[in-house]
Amino acid sequence: MSMAQRMFDLIGAAAGLLFFSPVMAVIAALVWLTDGAPLLFRQTRVGLDRRPFTILKFRSMRDGQVTPAGRFIRVTGLDELPQFVNILRGDMSAVGPRPLTPADVQRLGWLTPQHDFRWRSRPGLTGLAQLTSGPSSPGTLELDRAYLDRRTLLLDCRLIGLSFAVNMFGKARVRQYLNRARFGDAIDVPPEHRESPGQ
């Protein structure tokens, strides 16, 4: 990662924490009042150079079930706001490949040298795959490759802007917009690796 990209991440994460601090306080209170402690969910993910790190999210589940508050924050992506801390720590980038668990990597078979390109970048709070495909999309690897091959600060800014739209309108509506706007065509994402509007 270039120094410019890291500065972009640091400034963006600090600004994000400042801007969203009232929202984060409300979400923390909502989780506490409706379901008690703990407020945060912690899980090991695979990061830069395949190094493990602990990702932070607002807790949205209890005993394997999505909580009432969790349903809302998951749909809007607000459960991921604590990951600004991961960005400041250097675990993550503002934009990058989806952060996967070690079990995900094992299940997908992404253990060979041909998959190393994916871990030459920090995983992202948002990214092309996160915005345009479902969590189990078989096209995630191709989306990650398309993003990393064409990565620019301008593309990152566009993806961050779309992530703000997710916070306001929800993931499903933004995915529908991306499909209608043919966003994938702009960066040569194969059609078979894009999520259909109904998914």
Rosetta silent file (secondary structure, phi, psi, omega in degrees, C-alpha in Angstrom):
SEQUENCE: MSMAQRMFDLIGAAAGLLFFSPVMAVIAALVWLTDGAPLLFRQTRVGLDRRPFTILKFRSMRDGQVTPAGRFIRVTGLDELPQFVNILRGDMSAVGPRPLTPADVQRLGWLTPQHDFRWRSRPGLTGLAQLTSGPSSPGTLELDRAYLDRRTLLLDCRLIGLSFAVNMFGKARVRQYLNRARFGDAIDVPPEHRESPGQ
SCORE:     score description
SCORE:     0.000 S_00000001
   1 L     0.000  135.407  179.435    0.000    0.000    0.000 S_00000001
   2 L   -73.642  160.198  177.074    1.305    3.445   -0.906 S_00000001
   3 H   -60.346  -37.422  179.154    1.828    6.167    1.664 S_00000001
   4 H   -62.598  -41.580  179.762   -0.942    8.166   -0.045 S_00000001
   5 H   -65.515  -40.383  179.699   -3.367    5.268    0.323 S_00000001
   6 H   -66.647  -39.410  176.819   -2.498    4.849    4.013 S_00000001
   7 H   -64.452  -39.621  176.102   -2.974    8.570    4.659 S_00000001
   8 H   -57.462  -44.846 -179.979   -6.301    8.373    2.832 S_00000001
   9 H   -64.870  -45.598 -176.970   -7.314    5.542    5.155 S_00000001
  10 H   -63.946  -46.031 -179.695   -6.172    7.303    8.339 S_00000001
  11 H   -65.971  -42.459 -179.445   -7.880   10.574    7.500 S_00000001
  12 H   -65.071  -41.543 -179.323  -11.031    8.804    6.320 S_00000001
  13 H   -67.793  -41.769  178.386  -11.255    6.567    9.400 S_00000001
  14 H   -63.702  -43.203  177.904  -10.706    9.467   11.786 S_00000001
  15 H   -65.496  -38.556  179.110  -13.326   11.532    9.952 S_00000001
  16 H   -63.769  -42.322  177.328  -15.688    8.550    9.903 S_00000001
  17 H   -62.304  -41.944  179.543  -15.392    8.047   13.648 S_00000001
  18 H   -65.720  -47.450 -176.465  -16.056   11.735   14.237 S_00000001
  19 H   -66.087  -42.300 -174.849  -18.984   11.913   11.819 S_00000001
  20 H   -92.353    1.739 -177.018  -20.620    8.672   12.956 S_00000001
  21 H   -57.031  -40.549  175.911  -19.911    9.012   16.687 S_00000001
  22 H   -63.566  -39.897  178.932  -23.513   10.103   17.473 S_00000001
  23 H   -65.062  -41.352 -179.683  -24.873    7.194   15.424 S_00000001
  24 H   -65.266  -36.532  177.900  -22.479    4.773   17.117 S_00000001
  25 H   -64.891  -40.855  178.774  -23.574    6.030   20.530 S_00000001
  26 H   -65.722  -43.654  179.887  -27.228    5.437   19.619 S_00000001
  27 H   -63.701  -43.262  178.766  -26.482    1.940   18.272 S_00000001
  28 H   -59.361  -43.829  179.099  -24.467    1.064   21.400 S_00000001
  29 H   -65.253  -39.726 -179.758  -27.360    2.226   23.597 S_00000001
  30 H   -63.884  -45.719  178.338  -29.861    0.310   21.457 S_00000001
  31 H   -62.438  -44.089 -179.176  -27.872   -2.929   21.679 S_00000001
  32 H   -62.405  -46.410 -175.256  -27.396   -2.463   25.418 S_00000001
  33 H   -71.988  -32.579 -176.109  -31.044   -1.678   26.153 S_00000001
  34 H   -93.992  -22.423 -175.260  -32.524   -4.410   23.975 S_00000001
  35 H  -145.762    2.406  176.117  -30.041   -7.225   24.494 S_00000001
  36 L    74.249 -166.259 -179.426  -27.421   -6.255   27.083 S_00000001
  37 L   -83.547  160.474   -2.555  -23.673   -6.822   26.892 S_00000001
  38 L   -80.562  157.561  179.597  -21.390   -7.340   25.089 S_00000001
  39 L   -79.981  -32.151 -174.037  -21.826   -4.445   22.683 S_00000001
  40 E  -109.657  146.466  172.339  -19.187   -5.620   20.223 S_00000001
  41 E  -102.583  131.193  179.279  -18.705   -8.824   18.267 S_00000001
  42 E  -120.506  136.823 -178.798  -15.087   -9.891   17.777 S_00000001
  43 E  -151.261  144.732  177.885  -13.921  -12.475   15.274 S_00000001
  44 E   -76.121  130.237  174.921  -10.622  -13.565   13.716 S_00000001
  45 E  -126.766  165.575  179.883  -10.243  -12.664   10.049 S_00000001
  46 E   -97.530  126.012 -175.402   -7.403  -13.080    7.534 S_00000001
  47 L  -115.017 -152.847 -178.664   -5.644   -9.840    6.650 S_00000001
  48 H   -52.882  133.111 -179.309   -2.643   -8.474    4.767 S_00000001
  49 H    57.087   28.693  177.911   -0.112  -11.206    3.892 S_00000001
  50 H    65.529   20.199  177.924   -2.562  -13.724    5.391 S_00000001
  51 L   -80.639  137.415  179.063   -1.941  -12.439    8.912 S_00000001
  52 E   -75.642  149.073  173.052   -4.868  -12.912   11.326 S_00000001
  53 E  -147.459  165.626 -179.392   -6.502   -9.950   13.038 S_00000001
  54 E  -100.578  116.262 -179.932   -9.568   -9.363   15.190 S_00000001
  55 E   -86.382  148.581 -179.253  -12.410   -7.602   13.402 S_00000001
  56 E  -114.728  136.069  173.422  -14.870   -5.450   15.349 S_00000001
  57 E  -144.688  156.611  167.350  -18.610   -5.121   14.754 S_00000001
  58 E   -68.018  137.336 -178.121  -21.610   -4.099   16.775 S_00000001
  59 L   -68.854  131.118 -177.969  -23.175   -7.327   18.021 S_00000001
  60 L  -124.487    0.559 -178.209  -26.273   -8.221   16.035 S_00000001
  61 E  -133.424  156.030  173.965  -26.909  -11.826   17.124 S_00000001
  62 E  -143.282  123.845  179.863  -27.583  -13.764   20.314 S_00000001
  63 L    54.105   41.318  176.177  -27.493  -17.571   20.515 S_00000001
  64 L    79.467    1.873 -179.321  -27.367  -17.839   16.735 S_00000001
  65 E  -115.474  139.663  176.806  -30.411  -15.618   16.176 S_00000001
  66 E   -70.103  130.744  179.839  -30.454  -12.089   14.778 S_00000001
  67 L   -79.061  162.549  177.691  -31.700   -9.676   17.432 S_00000001
  68 H   -56.683  -45.508  177.544  -34.387   -7.038   16.685 S_00000001
  69 H   -67.423  -36.774 -178.793  -31.790   -4.247   16.819 S_00000001
  70 H   -63.111  -33.896 -179.800  -29.338   -6.420   14.901 S_00000001
  71 H   -60.328  -43.359 -179.136  -31.718   -6.820   11.972 S_00000001
  72 H   -69.003  -46.890 -175.016  -31.740   -3.076   11.341 S_00000001
  73 H   -71.498  -24.816  176.417  -28.018   -2.469   11.747 S_00000001
  74 H   -73.946  -42.786 -179.087  -27.134   -5.412    9.508 S_00000001
  75 H   -61.860  -38.192 -178.181  -29.421   -4.293    6.672 S_00000001
  76 L   -90.494   -5.218 -178.469  -27.947   -0.784    6.737 S_00000001
  77 L    76.209    6.417 -177.410  -24.357   -1.929    7.327 S_00000001
  78 H   -71.657  -16.449  176.853  -24.172    0.139   10.521 S_00000001
  79 H   -64.456  -18.336 -175.435  -22.966   -2.911   12.453 S_00000001
  80 H   -93.055    0.313 -178.307  -19.599   -2.439   10.729 S_00000001
  81 L   -57.405  -34.754  177.742  -18.907    1.106   11.973 S_00000001
  82 L   -60.923  -13.304  178.976  -16.485   -0.105   14.706 S_00000001
  83 H   -70.183   -9.111  169.069  -14.188   -1.213   11.893 S_00000001
  84 H   -57.592  -33.495  177.206  -12.990    2.385   11.645 S_00000001
  85 H   -66.565  -40.252  176.170  -10.869    1.323   14.638 S_00000001
  86 H   -60.297  -36.550  178.857   -9.512   -1.605   12.604 S_00000001
  87 H   -67.385  -45.260  178.977   -8.508    0.855    9.884 S_00000001
  88 H   -61.914  -34.747  178.535   -6.700    3.115   12.353 S_00000001
  89 H   -71.128  -20.307 -176.122   -4.867    0.072   13.740 S_00000001
  90 L    94.721    5.464  177.837   -3.704   -0.882   10.251 S_00000001
  91 L   -72.364  -35.366 -172.410   -5.688   -4.146   10.161 S_00000001
  92 L  -133.479  168.869  172.701   -7.945   -2.946    7.370 S_00000001
  93 E  -114.876  164.105  176.811   -8.276   -0.373    4.630 S_00000001
  94 E   -61.723  -41.055 -179.259  -11.300    1.777    3.872 S_00000001
  95 E  -129.287  135.771  179.510  -11.752   -0.111    0.594 S_00000001
  96 L   174.868 -174.891  177.918  -10.484   -3.565   -0.229 S_00000001
  97 L   -60.638  156.078  178.246  -11.368   -7.250   -0.559 S_00000001
  98 L   -61.209  131.373  177.362  -13.967   -8.694    1.807 S_00000001
  99 L   -74.002  121.908 -175.288  -12.336   -9.733    5.117 S_00000001
 100 E  -106.381  154.375  173.321  -12.714  -13.520    5.416 S_00000001
 101 L   -79.714  158.571  174.136  -12.480  -15.896    8.356 S_00000001
 102 H   -56.002  -35.694  178.799   -9.810  -18.639    8.324 S_00000001
 103 H   -65.583  -38.222  176.811  -12.665  -21.133    7.933 S_00000001
 104 H   -60.906  -46.579 -178.193  -13.921  -19.245    4.845 S_00000001
 105 H   -60.926  -43.139  179.045  -10.455  -19.351    3.278 S_00000001
 106 H   -64.200  -46.261 -177.830  -10.188  -23.089    3.983 S_00000001
 107 H   -62.500  -39.496 -178.367  -13.690  -23.805    2.647 S_00000001
 108 H   -79.099  -15.289 -178.891  -13.068  -21.835   -0.546 S_00000001
 109 L    75.418   24.329 -177.582   -9.671  -23.445   -1.089 S_00000001
 110 L   -89.066   56.794 -174.292   -7.935  -20.076   -1.412 S_00000001
 111 L  -113.641   -4.208 -173.983   -4.712  -21.428    0.080 S_00000001
 112 L   -93.080  162.969  178.892   -2.509  -21.709   -2.989 S_00000001
 113 H   -56.449  -27.588 -179.417    0.030  -19.224   -4.363 S_00000001
 114 H   -67.798  -14.990  177.546   -2.361  -18.323   -7.198 S_00000001
 115 H   -98.249    0.547 -175.410   -4.612  -16.721   -4.564 S_00000001
 116 H   -61.339  -28.576 -177.338   -1.827  -14.698   -2.935 S_00000001
 117 H   -55.867  -31.464 -175.580   -2.780  -11.565   -4.899 S_00000001
 118 H   -67.947  -26.763 -177.507   -5.861  -11.223   -2.727 S_00000001
 119 H  -105.144   19.020  171.601   -3.772  -10.831    0.435 S_00000001
 120 L   -90.597    2.289  176.852   -1.324   -8.285   -0.949 S_00000001
 121 L  -131.292  148.097  174.688   -3.874   -5.664    0.081 S_00000001
 122 L   -66.351  144.290  174.526   -5.541   -5.032    3.395 S_00000001
 123 L   -64.711  157.439 -172.394   -9.184   -6.173    3.531 S_00000001
 124 E  -111.894  148.362  170.295  -11.715   -3.370    3.275 S_00000001
 125 E   -60.562  -37.262  171.846  -14.529   -1.966    5.347 S_00000001
 126 E  -134.323  173.195 -179.373  -16.244   -1.715    1.994 S_00000001
 127 L   177.178  175.178 -178.220  -15.341   -2.896   -1.463 S_00000001
 128 H   -61.616  -46.229 -179.489  -16.540   -3.962   -4.873 S_00000001
 129 H   -66.550  -40.085 -179.503  -17.483   -7.480   -3.749 S_00000001
 130 H   -61.878  -35.717 -175.182  -19.177   -6.235   -0.582 S_00000001
 131 H   -86.353  -30.699 -169.586  -21.366   -3.843   -2.558 S_00000001
 132 H  -110.029   -6.929 -178.389  -22.170   -5.862   -5.659 S_00000001
 133 L  -138.459  161.106  176.952  -22.425   -9.487   -4.563 S_00000001
 134 L   -74.674  170.438 -175.052  -23.874  -11.609   -1.796 S_00000001
 135 L   -65.851  -20.202 -178.773  -21.704  -13.067    0.983 S_00000001
 136 L  -115.177   19.908 -177.393  -21.391  -16.466   -0.726 S_00000001
 137 L   -61.614  129.983  176.700  -21.066  -15.321   -4.313 S_00000001
 138 L   -67.850  -13.584 -179.575  -18.754  -17.596   -6.347 S_00000001
 139 L   -90.431    6.293 -176.930  -17.628  -14.494   -8.215 S_00000001
 140 H   -57.156  -42.993 -177.563  -16.089  -12.808   -5.156 S_00000001
 141 H   -62.784  -41.057  179.076  -12.531  -13.711   -6.194 S_00000001
 142 H   -67.974  -35.944  176.424  -13.037  -12.252   -9.675 S_00000001
 143 H   -65.266  -41.386  177.297  -14.554   -9.100   -8.174 S_00000001
 144 H   -62.600  -42.378  179.736  -11.549   -8.749   -5.874 S_00000001
 145 H   -64.514  -43.243  179.687   -9.185   -9.211   -8.815 S_00000001
 146 H   -60.400  -43.160  179.265  -11.103   -6.653  -10.903 S_00000001
 147 H   -64.819  -49.465 -175.185  -10.924   -4.124   -8.076 S_00000001
 148 H   -66.339  -31.525  177.823   -7.230   -4.663   -7.284 S_00000001
 149 H   -69.667  -24.945 -172.982   -6.253   -4.486  -10.973 S_00000001
 150 L  -119.872   15.200 -172.589   -8.009   -1.111  -11.351 S_00000001
 151 L   -62.272  127.314  172.678   -7.610    0.385   -7.886 S_00000001
 152 L  -143.046  163.102  176.785   -7.401    4.173   -7.771 S_00000001
 153 H   -64.025  -32.476  178.455   -8.300    6.755   -5.163 S_00000001
 154 H   -65.812  -44.666  177.422  -11.145    7.879   -7.429 S_00000001
 155 H   -62.645  -41.393  177.968  -12.605    4.361   -7.560 S_00000001
 156 H   -59.840  -41.887  179.441  -12.206    4.101   -3.776 S_00000001
 157 H   -63.701  -39.140  177.827  -14.096    7.371   -3.340 S_00000001
 158 H   -63.038  -43.630 -179.023  -16.929    6.084   -5.548 S_00000001
 159 H   -68.069  -36.225  176.303  -17.195    2.879   -3.533 S_00000001
 160 H   -65.313  -41.848  177.233  -17.150    4.808   -0.252 S_00000001
 161 H   -60.298  -40.614  177.634  -19.932    7.047   -1.559 S_00000001
 162 H   -66.776  -31.474  177.827  -21.990    3.976   -2.438 S_00000001
 163 H   -67.401  -37.092  173.989  -21.370    2.638    1.065 S_00000001
 164 H   -61.485  -37.832  177.685  -22.899    5.795    2.534 S_00000001
 165 H   -63.642  -36.742  176.502  -25.911    5.108    0.310 S_00000001
 166 H   -60.622  -43.001  179.504  -26.125    1.604    1.831 S_00000001
 167 H   -59.287  -34.294 -176.496  -26.254    3.176    5.315 S_00000001
 168 H   -88.583  -38.679 -170.857  -29.191    5.326    4.235 S_00000001
 169 H  -114.677  -10.547 -179.135  -31.145    3.073    1.863 S_00000001
 170 L    95.361  156.282 -175.036  -30.018   -0.489    2.638 S_00000001
 171 H   -66.242  -40.736 -175.047  -27.884   -3.002    0.753 S_00000001
 172 H   -61.985  -44.185 -178.661  -30.632   -4.397   -1.486 S_00000001
 173 H   -66.106  -37.970 -179.661  -31.587   -1.023   -2.982 S_00000001
 174 H   -68.591  -38.807  177.348  -27.965   -0.073   -3.649 S_00000001
 175 H   -63.886  -39.511  176.481  -27.309   -3.402   -5.378 S_00000001
 176 H   -61.543  -42.844  178.336  -30.356   -2.852   -7.556 S_00000001
 177 H   -61.340  -45.011 -178.245  -29.053    0.597   -8.463 S_00000001
 178 H   -61.447  -39.406  177.745  -25.596   -0.775   -9.299 S_00000001
 179 H   -67.218  -42.128  178.429  -27.089   -3.364  -11.613 S_00000001
 180 H   -65.845  -36.783 -177.974  -29.296   -0.779  -13.356 S_00000001
 181 L   -80.446   -3.764 -179.648  -26.365    1.627  -13.650 S_00000001
 182 L    54.822   44.010 -179.706  -24.208   -1.176  -15.127 S_00000001
 183 H   -59.821  -37.868 -179.060  -21.468   -0.323  -12.648 S_00000001
 184 H   -61.558  -34.050  178.857  -19.773   -3.662  -13.328 S_00000001
 185 H   -61.523  -33.298 -175.370  -19.352   -2.772  -17.006 S_00000001
 186 H   -65.617  -25.657  179.200  -17.320    0.284  -16.038 S_00000001
 187 L  -123.295   23.271  172.561  -14.592   -1.876  -14.515 S_00000001
 188 L    61.482   41.788  173.594  -15.017   -4.984  -16.670 S_00000001
 189 L   -82.897  124.582 -179.942  -16.674   -7.255  -14.119 S_00000001
 190 L   -58.272  138.742 -177.538  -18.017  -10.329  -15.953 S_00000001
 191 H   -56.274  -33.566 -176.906  -21.861  -10.408  -15.893 S_00000001
 192 H   -69.552  -10.056 -179.699  -21.921  -13.914  -14.408 S_00000001
 193 H  -108.015   17.949  175.811  -20.208  -12.571  -11.267 S_00000001
 194 L  -108.913  144.160 -179.511  -22.742   -9.865  -10.546 S_00000001
 195 L   -75.416  137.127  176.641  -25.650  -10.334   -8.180 S_00000001
 196 L   -74.843  152.783 -176.567  -29.077  -10.183   -9.761 S_00000001
 197 L   -56.781  -27.384 -177.878  -31.452   -7.523   -8.388 S_00000001
 198 L   -81.092   -8.924 -175.435  -33.673  -10.148   -6.832 S_00000001
 199 L   -87.442    0.000    0.000  -30.953  -11.726   -4.706 S_00000001
